[in-house]
Amino acid sequence: TNYDAGIASRIFMTPVISLDIFVNQIDQTSVLKLERSRFYSFSSTLIHSKSKEAGLSWKVGSSNDDRTVKLDYKYNERIENFSEHQSLFNGQQFNNLNIVYSDRISEDTHFLAHVGYKQSDTEYSERFFIDERQVFDASNIQVGFKTKYLGNSTLNLLVGNSHNFQSDTVISTDLISWSVENNLVLSDNLQVKLTSKRRFNTSPNPNFTGTKQTDYVATVDWRVSDDWMLKSVFTVKQNLFDSGDDATANEFTQTFNWQVVDYLSLTAELMWQKYTGGASQFEHDGINGNISIHWEVF
């Protein structure tokens, strides 16, 4: 039985201080996505996963204030087993902490300072013939700004240092990191969003603890009419591992949405995927598509 259950609450402690709390639990059986399965040599891809997630978000100040501070913390525990015989695939624990400080320096521009910390502890199945336990530990310190331009368009830019300390190998590494988000509003019906991130992250390949990850995403949202909407997303994700091997994922998704009547909509999706790199067990280049119907009964 698959289920996804959660609860969330927002508490206003004062007019300018708020606290968000959430808890979520998921139990599901699904096929392992190609982006993950390409790093493994086993034939079975049907995985039964159980995960528990909890977190909080504490914010001082509002969007209209000159200064704001926001703290986000998230804890996640996930166990994945091979569905056929319920033996361990992997078990992971994640801790994520992010603090963002914002200070207005002009009418449309804010100075930003970001401090982040991510820690994960992963246990793998013995059948992979690799280290059974891996620990990832990294911090991220960045400064930059966010600003409005051309009316409702926005630009967020953060640049800094990502520091990776691998406690199992006692190796410290530094990397120039960045986070860029440009949301260009061309009209009421057409928006273009460009994002890029570079930082240390947990490795998708079980042979390595961490990876230098760089992401590029371009999204176009176009409301053709009241009934038709098109969305195009192009993603490039690059991973560079300690061995010098790399793994690149290229994806393009085109979504068509048709509002047939008030309570009935039709969505068609076409996706192209290409996965390459010396760190992968196999390479993939293919196209798939799906059609779904959404019907609101009440």
QUIQUICOR-V664742 format. One record per residue. PHI is phi in whole degrees, -180 to 180 (* if undefined). PSI is psi in degrees with one decimal (NA if undefined). D_FIRST is the distance of its C-alpha to the first C-alpha in whole Angstrom. Layout:
phi=PHI psi=PSI d_first=D_FIRST
phi=PHI psi=PSI d_first=D_FIRST
This chain:
phi=* psi=129.5 d_first=0
phi=-98 psi=138.1 d_first=4
phi=-153 psi=156.0 d_first=7
phi=-139 psi=109.2 d_first=10
phi=-127 psi=140.7 d_first=13
phi=-161 psi=166.0 d_first=16
phi=-144 psi=142.4 d_first=20
phi=-140 psi=150.6 d_first=23
phi=-147 psi=144.2 d_first=27
phi=-117 psi=128.7 d_first=30
phi=-117 psi=122.8 d_first=33
phi=-92 psi=103.9 d_first=37
phi=-76 psi=-37.8 d_first=39
phi=-145 psi=174.9 d_first=42
phi=-59 psi=-21.0 d_first=43
phi=-120 psi=2.5 d_first=43
phi=-124 psi=126.3 d_first=40
phi=-132 psi=154.1 d_first=36
phi=-134 psi=121.8 d_first=33
phi=-106 psi=134.5 d_first=30
phi=-131 psi=138.9 d_first=27
phi=-145 psi=152.8 d_first=23
phi=-138 psi=137.1 d_first=20
phi=-144 psi=144.1 d_first=17
phi=-138 psi=134.4 d_first=13
phi=-130 psi=137.2 d_first=11
phi=-135 psi=116.3 d_first=8
phi=-155 psi=156.7 d_first=7
phi=-117 psi=126.0 d_first=8
phi=-152 psi=165.9 d_first=11
phi=-80 psi=134.3 d_first=15
phi=-66 psi=128.3 d_first=17
phi=-64 psi=149.7 d_first=20
phi=-59 psi=-35.2 d_first=23
phi=-61 psi=-28.7 d_first=25
phi=-93 psi=-44.2 d_first=23
phi=-65 psi=-20.7 d_first=23
phi=-67 psi=-12.3 d_first=27
phi=-96 psi=2.7 d_first=28
phi=-122 psi=155.5 d_first=26
phi=-105 psi=0.9 d_first=28
phi=-81 psi=158.3 d_first=25
phi=-89 psi=-27.7 d_first=24
phi=-78 psi=130.5 d_first=20
phi=-123 psi=6.6 d_first=18
phi=-89 psi=114.8 d_first=14
phi=-120 psi=135.0 d_first=13
phi=-102 psi=119.5 d_first=10
phi=-123 psi=142.8 d_first=11
phi=-127 psi=131.5 d_first=11
phi=-140 psi=146.1 d_first=14
phi=-126 psi=134.9 d_first=16
phi=-137 psi=138.3 d_first=19
phi=-145 psi=149.7 d_first=22
phi=-168 psi=171.5 d_first=25
phi=-146 psi=154.6 d_first=28
phi=-135 psi=119.9 d_first=31
phi=-115 psi=123.2 d_first=35
phi=-128 psi=133.0 d_first=37
phi=-114 psi=118.9 d_first=41
phi=103 psi=162.1 d_first=43
phi=-121 psi=176.4 d_first=42
phi=-64 psi=-20.2 d_first=42
phi=-90 psi=-8.9 d_first=46
phi=-82 psi=155.9 d_first=47
phi=-71 psi=-32.8 d_first=49
phi=-130 psi=138.0 d_first=47
phi=-140 psi=152.2 d_first=43
phi=-133 psi=131.5 d_first=41
phi=-131 psi=130.1 d_first=37
phi=-118 psi=127.1 d_first=35
phi=-123 psi=131.7 d_first=32
phi=-131 psi=136.5 d_first=30
phi=-140 psi=133.6 d_first=26
phi=-120 psi=135.1 d_first=24
phi=-137 psi=134.2 d_first=21
phi=-127 psi=124.1 d_first=19
phi=-136 psi=135.2 d_first=17
phi=-124 psi=128.2 d_first=16
phi=-121 psi=129.5 d_first=15
phi=-122 psi=153.1 d_first=15
phi=-67 psi=126.7 d_first=15
phi=-64 psi=-34.1 d_first=12
phi=-66 psi=-42.6 d_first=15
phi=-128 psi=9.2 d_first=16
phi=55 psi=29.3 d_first=15
phi=-88 psi=157.7 d_first=18
phi=-65 psi=130.4 d_first=19
phi=-93 psi=-61.5 d_first=19
phi=-162 psi=160.0 d_first=20
phi=-130 psi=135.7 d_first=20
phi=-137 psi=148.2 d_first=22
phi=-128 psi=130.9 d_first=23
phi=-122 psi=141.6 d_first=25
phi=-128 psi=125.7 d_first=28
phi=-128 psi=128.5 d_first=29
phi=-131 psi=128.7 d_first=32
phi=-136 psi=134.3 d_first=34
phi=-127 psi=126.8 d_first=37
phi=-125 psi=127.1 d_first=39
phi=-111 psi=132.4 d_first=43
phi=-125 psi=135.4 d_first=44
phi=-138 psi=122.8 d_first=48
phi=-70 psi=128.8 d_first=50
phi=-115 psi=-10.7 d_first=53
phi=-158 psi=-177.1 d_first=54
phi=-61 psi=-37.3 d_first=53
phi=-114 psi=1.7 d_first=50
phi=-126 psi=137.7 d_first=49
phi=-123 psi=140.7 d_first=48
phi=-78 psi=140.3 d_first=48
phi=-125 psi=141.6 d_first=45
phi=-134 psi=130.3 d_first=44
phi=-129 psi=132.7 d_first=41
phi=-126 psi=125.1 d_first=40
phi=-131 psi=152.3 d_first=36
phi=-142 psi=134.7 d_first=35
phi=-136 psi=132.3 d_first=32
phi=-137 psi=136.4 d_first=31
phi=-139 psi=147.8 d_first=28
phi=-128 psi=116.7 d_first=27
phi=-120 psi=133.1 d_first=26
phi=-115 psi=124.4 d_first=25
phi=-105 psi=160.3 d_first=25
phi=-66 psi=146.3 d_first=24
phi=-65 psi=-20.3 d_first=27
phi=-69 psi=-12.9 d_first=27
phi=-82 psi=-10.5 d_first=28
phi=57 psi=41.7 d_first=32
phi=-133 psi=-178.8 d_first=32
phi=-57 psi=129.1 d_first=32
phi=-73 psi=-20.5 d_first=29
phi=-137 psi=133.1 d_first=29
phi=-134 psi=139.6 d_first=31
phi=-120 psi=126.7 d_first=32
phi=-112 psi=136.0 d_first=32
phi=-146 psi=114.5 d_first=34
phi=-147 psi=148.8 d_first=36
phi=-123 psi=161.3 d_first=38
phi=-143 psi=120.7 d_first=39
phi=-122 psi=123.7 d_first=42
phi=-142 psi=153.1 d_first=43
phi=-133 psi=156.5 d_first=45
phi=175 psi=-145.3 d_first=46
phi=-155 psi=163.9 d_first=46
phi=-132 psi=141.9 d_first=44
phi=-149 psi=157.9 d_first=47
phi=-103 psi=146.6 d_first=47
phi=-154 psi=158.6 d_first=49
phi=50 psi=45.7 d_first=50
phi=86 psi=-100.9 d_first=49
phi=-101 psi=3.3 d_first=45
phi=-75 psi=150.0 d_first=44
phi=-135 psi=151.8 d_first=43
phi=-136 psi=124.0 d_first=43
phi=-116 psi=130.0 d_first=42
phi=-137 psi=125.6 d_first=43
phi=-131 psi=133.2 d_first=43
phi=-135 psi=140.3 d_first=44
phi=-175 psi=-143.2 d_first=45
phi=-127 psi=133.2 d_first=44
phi=-108 psi=124.6 d_first=40
phi=-114 psi=125.4 d_first=41
phi=-113 psi=120.0 d_first=39
phi=-118 psi=110.1 d_first=39
phi=-94 psi=103.6 d_first=38
phi=-66 psi=-21.3 d_first=38
phi=-82 psi=-23.6 d_first=37
phi=-116 psi=-2.8 d_first=40
phi=54 psi=52.8 d_first=42
phi=-123 psi=129.3 d_first=43
phi=-108 psi=136.8 d_first=43
phi=-140 psi=142.8 d_first=43
phi=-118 psi=147.9 d_first=44
phi=-146 psi=135.3 d_first=43
phi=-68 psi=122.8 d_first=44
phi=-116 psi=159.3 d_first=41
phi=-154 psi=162.5 d_first=41
phi=-146 psi=117.1 d_first=39
phi=-126 psi=131.9 d_first=40
phi=-139 psi=115.2 d_first=39
phi=-119 psi=112.7 d_first=41
phi=-108 psi=104.4 d_first=40
phi=-101 psi=114.0 d_first=43
phi=-95 psi=102.5 d_first=43
phi=-82 psi=-32.2 d_first=45
phi=-161 psi=-179.6 d_first=45
phi=-65 psi=-22.7 d_first=43
phi=-110 psi=-1.8 d_first=41
phi=-138 psi=122.3 d_first=41
phi=-133 psi=143.7 d_first=39
phi=-125 psi=128.2 d_first=39
phi=-123 psi=125.9 d_first=37
phi=-120 psi=126.2 d_first=38
phi=-133 psi=152.4 d_first=37
phi=-151 psi=138.9 d_first=38
phi=-138 psi=143.9 d_first=37
phi=-140 psi=129.6 d_first=38
phi=-172 psi=171.0 d_first=37
phi=-77 psi=141.2 d_first=36
phi=-145 psi=166.8 d_first=32
phi=-63 psi=143.8 d_first=29
phi=-82 psi=133.8 d_first=30
phi=-76 psi=-15.1 d_first=27
phi=-95 psi=121.5 d_first=29
phi=-67 psi=-10.8 d_first=28
phi=-81 psi=-7.7 d_first=32
phi=-133 psi=148.6 d_first=33
phi=-78 psi=-46.6 d_first=33
phi=-134 psi=174.9 d_first=33
phi=-147 psi=149.6 d_first=35
phi=-86 psi=109.7 d_first=37
phi=-112 psi=131.4 d_first=35
phi=-126 psi=126.7 d_first=36
phi=-119 psi=142.5 d_first=35
phi=-132 psi=129.6 d_first=36
phi=-136 psi=131.2 d_first=34
phi=-123 psi=126.0 d_first=36
phi=-127 psi=132.6 d_first=35
phi=-123 psi=120.0 d_first=36
phi=-110 psi=121.7 d_first=35
phi=-133 psi=114.3 d_first=37
phi=-90 psi=100.0 d_first=37
phi=-67 psi=-41.5 d_first=39
phi=-154 psi=-173.8 d_first=40
phi=-65 psi=-24.5 d_first=38
phi=-105 psi=-19.5 d_first=36
phi=-118 psi=136.9 d_first=35
phi=-141 psi=135.9 d_first=34
phi=-117 psi=140.6 d_first=34
phi=-137 psi=127.0 d_first=32
phi=-120 psi=132.2 d_first=33
phi=-133 psi=123.4 d_first=32
phi=-118 psi=125.7 d_first=34
phi=-127 psi=135.9 d_first=32
phi=-126 psi=123.6 d_first=34
phi=-125 psi=120.0 d_first=33
phi=-115 psi=129.8 d_first=35
phi=-119 psi=130.4 d_first=35
phi=-120 psi=122.9 d_first=38
phi=-101 psi=169.0 d_first=37
phi=-60 psi=-29.1 d_first=40
phi=-74 psi=-11.7 d_first=41
phi=96 psi=-12.6 d_first=42
phi=-71 psi=154.2 d_first=39
phi=-129 psi=168.6 d_first=37
phi=-149 psi=124.4 d_first=34
phi=-120 psi=135.4 d_first=34
phi=-119 psi=121.3 d_first=32
phi=-114 psi=128.8 d_first=33
phi=-139 psi=140.4 d_first=31
phi=-132 psi=126.8 d_first=32
phi=-124 psi=128.5 d_first=30
phi=-117 psi=121.8 d_first=31
phi=-116 psi=133.0 d_first=29
phi=-117 psi=128.7 d_first=31
phi=-124 psi=127.4 d_first=30
phi=-123 psi=118.6 d_first=31
phi=-86 psi=95.5 d_first=31
phi=-65 psi=-54.6 d_first=32
phi=-138 psi=-176.6 d_first=33
phi=-57 psi=-36.6 d_first=32
phi=-113 psi=11.1 d_first=28
phi=-137 psi=126.6 d_first=28
phi=-133 psi=152.8 d_first=27
phi=-124 psi=130.7 d_first=27
phi=-125 psi=130.6 d_first=26
phi=-121 psi=136.2 d_first=27
phi=-131 psi=133.7 d_first=27
phi=-124 psi=126.4 d_first=29
phi=-128 psi=133.1 d_first=28
phi=-110 psi=132.7 d_first=31
phi=-131 psi=137.3 d_first=30
phi=-140 psi=119.2 d_first=32
phi=-118 psi=124.2 d_first=32
phi=-136 psi=171.4 d_first=35
phi=129 psi=147.7 d_first=36
phi=-69 psi=-18.5 d_first=38
phi=-86 psi=-3.0 d_first=35
phi=-91 psi=150.8 d_first=32
phi=-75 psi=-28.0 d_first=31
phi=-153 psi=161.8 d_first=32
phi=-109 psi=153.0 d_first=33
phi=-140 psi=138.7 d_first=31
phi=-146 psi=106.3 d_first=33
phi=-159 psi=171.3 d_first=31
phi=-128 psi=137.0 d_first=30
phi=-141 psi=161.6 d_first=27
phi=-149 psi=164.6 d_first=26
phi=-154 psi=158.8 d_first=23
phi=-130 psi=134.2 d_first=24
phi=-133 psi=153.0 d_first=22
phi=-121 psi=131.3 d_first=23
phi=-116 psi=121.0 d_first=22
phi=-127 psi=118.7 d_first=23
phi=-90 psi=110.2 d_first=24
phi=-75 psi=-41.9 d_first=24
phi=-120 psi=NA d_first=25
